[in-house]
Amino acid sequence: MRNFTSVHDLGNLQEALKEALEVKANKFGYQHLGKNKTLLMIFFNSSLRTRLSTQKAAMNLGMNVMVLDVNQGAWKLETERGVIMDGDKPEHLLEAIPVMGCYCDIIGVRAFAQFENKADDYSEKIINQFIQYSGRPVFSMEAATGHPLQAFADMITIEEHKKKKRPKVVLTWAPHPRALPQAVPNSFAQWAVAAGYEVVITHPEGYELDEQFTNGATIEYDQAKAFEGADFIYAKNWAAFADPNYGKILSTDRSWTVDEAKMGLTDQAFFMHCLPVRRNMIVTDDVIESEQSLVIPEAANREISAEVVLKRLLEGLEG
């Protein structure tokens, strides 16, 4: 595997999930792959789970790790070509990227959607520049339109807890005070469909996601109906995708908050969320603290998804 930005880069998802469980059972069994290899993790945006889990995964594999926070302790970077650089950005990304590539073997990039230009966001301009100019394998630690490490961890978690071969998995929109990117719901929907689950997406009208990520899922605007008989509930907020409302908040309707009454409509479903979560907006205290809540095991599996991806990238270097 040369780069990792979506489920398509893994090949057979079932084989990747099987490999993930093998890695989880033997986290330190592949250190020969990472010996004398260096991972550079580049953050344009904040992180907790992604930073810690990816760094731990690299350490499990015997790698050296460097972390760069672009907005703290580094030169401000210009990203646009043709710009006269007479402002507060003294270095261009097109010089910075190949320089970064000189110091490492693999690069992880975290760069969120800006909600300033939909075309720029959905062309994944920043991570694709790293792929084009770094000369190194590149993987996404969340990009403008997807968060594949999170979705991979989500699928591992579902595989570990599912009670039937093809569970009903519901992705539900929930209210939030800020406009959030579509990256997590995009990837979750795409990966859950690829895993062969029965996937239902429920949200208020106007919050439809890009069909390239939801193809194969059922869209249901009635949240209660969507929850009926569900085996897993995945709650997440996202801002509008469709023009002319791209990046906007269309609703803060608290009736969409996941509570015990709604979970009672399910088939004793597990609750999932990528974290961080706004309690009593996205989900009530009682639900997230219940025995059916998987948010902590889900977060723990971020280490495993990252290790499988890094393992495959390292194997690609040997090839």
C-alpha positions in Angstrom: 0.0 0.0 0.0 1.5 3.3 -1.1 -1.0 5.9 0.4 -4.1 5.7 2.6 -6.9 8.1 2.2 -10.0 5.9 1.9 -11.4 2.4 2.3 -10.5 1.7 -1.4 -6.8 1.8 -0.5 -7.1 -1.3 1.8 -8.3 -3.7 -0.9 -10.5 -6.4 0.6 -12.0 -4.9 3.7 -12.8 -8.2 5.3 -9.2 -9.3 5.0 -8.1 -5.9 6.5 -10.5 -6.4 9.5 -9.1 -9.9 10.0 -5.6 -8.5 10.0 -6.6 -5.9 12.5 -7.7 -8.5 15.0 -4.4 -10.3 14.5 -2.5 -7.1 15.1 -4.6 -6.4 18.2 -3.6 -9.8 19.6 0.1 -9.2 18.9 0.7 -5.4 18.9 4.5 -5.7 19.1 5.0 -8.5 16.7 6.0 -6.4 13.7 8.8 -4.1 15.1 11.2 -5.3 12.5 9.2 -3.3 9.9 9.6 0.0 11.7 13.2 -0.3 12.9 15.2 2.8 11.8 12.1 4.2 10.1 10.6 7.6 11.0 7.0 8.8 11.0 6.3 12.5 10.6 2.8 13.5 11.9 1.7 16.9 10.6 -1.3 18.6 12.3 -3.0 21.6 10.7 -5.8 21.1 13.3 -6.3 20.0 16.9 -6.2 16.3 17.9 -6.3 14.1 20.9 -7.2 10.5 19.9 -5.6 10.7 16.5 -2.3 12.1 17.8 -2.0 9.7 20.7 -3.2 6.5 19.0 -1.1 7.0 15.8 2.0 7.8 17.8 1.4 4.7 20.0 0.8 2.6 16.9 4.1 3.8 15.4 5.9 3.0 18.6 4.4 -0.5 18.6 6.0 -1.0 15.2 9.4 0.2 16.4 9.3 3.6 14.5 10.8 6.9 15.5 8.1 9.6 15.6 8.2 13.4 14.9 5.2 15.6 15.4 4.7 19.0 13.8 1.9 21.4 14.7 1.8 23.7 11.7 0.0 26.5 13.6 2.2 26.3 16.7 6.0 26.4 16.5 6.3 26.3 12.7 6.3 29.0 10.0 2.8 29.9 8.8 2.4 28.2 5.4 0.9 29.6 2.2 -1.1 26.9 0.3 -2.1 28.8 -2.9 0.0 29.1 -6.0 0.2 32.5 -7.7 -0.1 34.4 -4.4 2.3 37.3 -3.8 3.7 36.4 -0.4 3.8 39.8 1.2 1.6 38.9 4.2 2.2 36.9 7.4 3.0 33.5 5.7 6.8 33.4 5.0 6.9 29.8 3.6 5.0 28.0 0.9 3.7 24.5 1.3 5.2 23.5 -2.0 8.7 24.1 -0.6 7.9 22.8 2.9 6.4 19.5 1.8 9.5 18.1 0.0 11.7 19.4 2.8 9.5 17.4 5.3 9.9 14.4 3.1 13.7 14.6 3.4 13.4 13.9 7.2 11.1 10.9 7.3 9.9 7.7 5.7 6.1 8.1 6.1 3.9 11.2 6.5 0.6 11.5 8.3 -1.5 14.6 7.6 -4.5 16.1 9.5 -6.2 19.0 7.7 -9.9 19.7 8.1 -12.4 21.2 5.7 -12.2 25.0 5.8 -15.8 25.6 4.7 -14.5 28.5 2.6 -14.5 26.8 -0.8 -16.4 23.6 -1.4 -14.4 22.7 -4.5 -11.1 23.1 -2.6 -12.4 21.0 0.3 -13.8 18.2 -1.8 -10.7 18.1 -4.0 -8.6 17.4 -0.9 -6.1 19.9 -2.0 -3.8 19.8 1.0 -3.3 16.1 1.5 -3.0 15.6 -2.3 -0.2 18.1 -2.3 1.6 16.0 0.2 1.0 12.9 -1.9 2.3 14.7 -5.0 5.3 16.5 -3.7 6.6 14.7 -0.6 8.1 11.6 -2.3 6.9 9.6 0.7 3.9 7.4 1.5 1.1 9.6 2.9 -1.9 8.7 5.1 -4.9 10.7 6.2 -5.3 11.5 9.9 -8.5 13.2 8.9 -8.9 15.3 5.8 -11.5 17.6 4.5 -13.9 14.9 3.3 -12.9 11.8 5.2 -11.5 10.3 8.4 -10.5 6.8 7.3 -8.6 5.9 10.4 -11.7 6.6 12.5 -13.9 4.6 10.2 -11.5 1.7 10.2 -11.6 1.7 14.0 -15.4 1.9 13.9 -15.6 -1.2 11.7 -13.2 -3.1 14.0 -15.4 -2.2 16.9 -18.6 -3.4 15.2 -17.0 -6.6 14.1 -16.0 -7.3 17.8 -19.5 -6.6 19.1 -22.0 -7.6 16.4 -24.5 -10.3 17.3 -25.5 -11.1 13.7 -23.7 -11.5 10.4 -25.3 -8.4 8.9 -26.2 -5.9 11.6 -28.4 -2.9 11.1 -26.2 0.1 11.6 -27.7 3.6 11.9 -25.8 6.8 11.4 -27.8 9.6 13.0 -27.3 13.4 12.7 -27.5 15.2 16.1 -27.5 18.9 17.0 -24.3 20.8 17.7 -23.5 24.5 18.4 -20.8 24.6 15.7 -20.6 23.8 12.0 -18.7 20.5 11.8 -17.2 18.9 8.7 -18.7 15.9 6.9 -15.5 13.9 7.1 -16.5 11.4 9.9 -20.0 10.7 8.7 -18.8 10.4 5.1 -16.2 7.8 6.0 -18.5 5.9 8.4 -21.2 5.6 5.8 -18.8 4.5 3.1 -17.0 2.0 5.2 -20.1 0.5 6.7 -21.6 -0.1 3.3 -18.3 -1.6 2.2 -18.4 -3.9 5.2 -21.7 -5.3 4.0 -23.9 -4.0 6.9 -27.5 -2.8 6.5 -26.8 1.0 6.7 -29.4 3.6 7.4 -28.6 7.3 7.6 -31.1 9.6 9.3 -31.0 13.4 9.4 -33.3 16.4 8.9 -33.9 17.4 5.3 -31.1 19.6 4.0 -28.4 17.5 5.6 -27.9 15.0 2.8 -24.3 13.9 2.4 -22.4 13.6 -0.8 -23.8 10.5 -2.6 -20.3 9.2 -3.4 -20.0 8.3 0.3 -23.6 7.2 1.0 -24.3 5.1 -2.1 -25.7 1.8 -0.9 -27.2 3.2 2.3 -30.9 4.0 3.0 -31.8 7.6 3.8 -34.6 7.9 6.4 -35.7 11.4 7.5 -37.8 9.9 10.4 -35.3 9.3 13.2 -37.6 7.1 15.2 -38.3 4.9 12.2 -34.6 4.6 11.5 -33.9 3.5 15.0 -36.4 0.6 14.9 -34.6 -2.7 15.3 -31.1 -1.2 15.0 -28.1 -3.0 16.3 -25.7 0.0 16.4 -26.4 3.7 16.6 -23.6 6.0 15.5 -24.4 9.6 16.4 -22.6 12.5 14.7 -23.2 16.1 13.8 -22.3 17.6 10.4 -22.9 20.8 8.6 -24.9 21.0 5.3 -23.2 19.7 2.2 -25.5 20.8 -0.6 -25.2 24.2 -2.2 -26.0 27.0 -1.4 -25.8 26.0 2.2 -22.4 24.3 2.2 -20.8 24.4 5.7 -23.9 26.0 7.3 -25.9 25.1 10.3 -29.5 24.5 9.2 -30.9 23.2 12.5 -30.1 22.9 16.2 -33.3 20.8 16.9 -32.7 19.1 20.3 -35.3 16.5 19.5 -32.6 14.7 17.5 -30.4 14.2 20.6 -29.9 10.5 21.2 -31.6 9.6 24.5 -32.8 6.5 26.4 -36.3 6.6 24.8 -34.8 6.5 21.3 -32.4 3.8 22.2 -35.4 1.9 23.5 -36.7 1.6 19.9 -33.6 -0.4 18.9 -32.8 -4.0 19.3 -30.6 -3.3 22.4 -28.3 -1.4 20.2 -24.8 -0.3 21.0 -24.1 3.4 21.0 -21.1 4.8 19.1 -19.4 8.2 18.7 -16.0 9.2 17.5 -15.4 11.7 20.4 -15.1 14.4 21.6 -18.9 14.5 22.2 -21.1 17.3 23.4 -23.1 15.6 26.2 -26.8 16.3 26.2 -26.7 17.7 22.7 -25.4 14.8 20.7 -26.3 12.2 23.4 -27.6 12.2 26.9 -25.5 11.2 30.0 -27.5 8.1 30.6 -26.9 6.7 27.1 -23.2 7.5 26.8 -22.6 6.1 30.3 -24.6 2.9 29.7 -23.3 -0.6 29.3 -24.2 -0.4 25.6 -21.9 2.5 25.0 -18.8 1.6 23.0 -17.1 5.0 22.9 -14.1 3.9 24.9 -13.5 0.6 23.1 -14.0 2.4 19.9 -11.3 5.0 20.8 -9.0 2.2 21.9 -9.3 0.7 18.5 -7.9 3.8 16.9 -4.5 2.4 17.9 -5.2 -0.8 16.0 -6.5 0.9 12.8 -3.4 3.1 12.8 -1.1 0.2 13.3 -2.6 -1.8 10.5 -2.3 1.1 8.1 1.3 1.9 9.2 2.2 -1.8 8.9 1.0 -1.9 5.4 2.7 1.3 4.4 6.0 -0.1 5.9 5.5 -3.3 4.0 5.1 -1.3 0.8 8.4 0.4 1.5 10.1 -3.1 1.7 8.4 -4.1 -1.6 
